[in-house]
Each structure stands twice: as C-alpha cells, then as structure tokens.
Amino acid sequence: MDLREEHGTTLIEFTLVAVAFVLLLVGILEFGLAFRDRLT
C-alpha cells in the first residue's frame, strides 16, 4: 500500500468517526433539551 492509499483510508476513517461523534453530540443535546422541557 503506498502513501496515497493510506492517506485516503485515513481520511475515510476520520470522516466516519467524525460523523459518529457529531451524531452522538446532537443526541446528547437533544436529550438534554427534552429533559429540560419535561422538568419545567
């Protein structure tokens, strides 16, 4: 595997991890807002 293929693979892996992380953060935020609305 040459350096260019490795760079592409790293980019794809980073993108997948970043998307999963953003979805997790949005889920936590939504849960927090819903919980706050329920308490008030």
Buried (B, 14 or more C-beta within 10 A) or exposed (E): EEEEEEEEEEEEEEEEEEEEEEEEEEEEEEEEEEEEEEEE
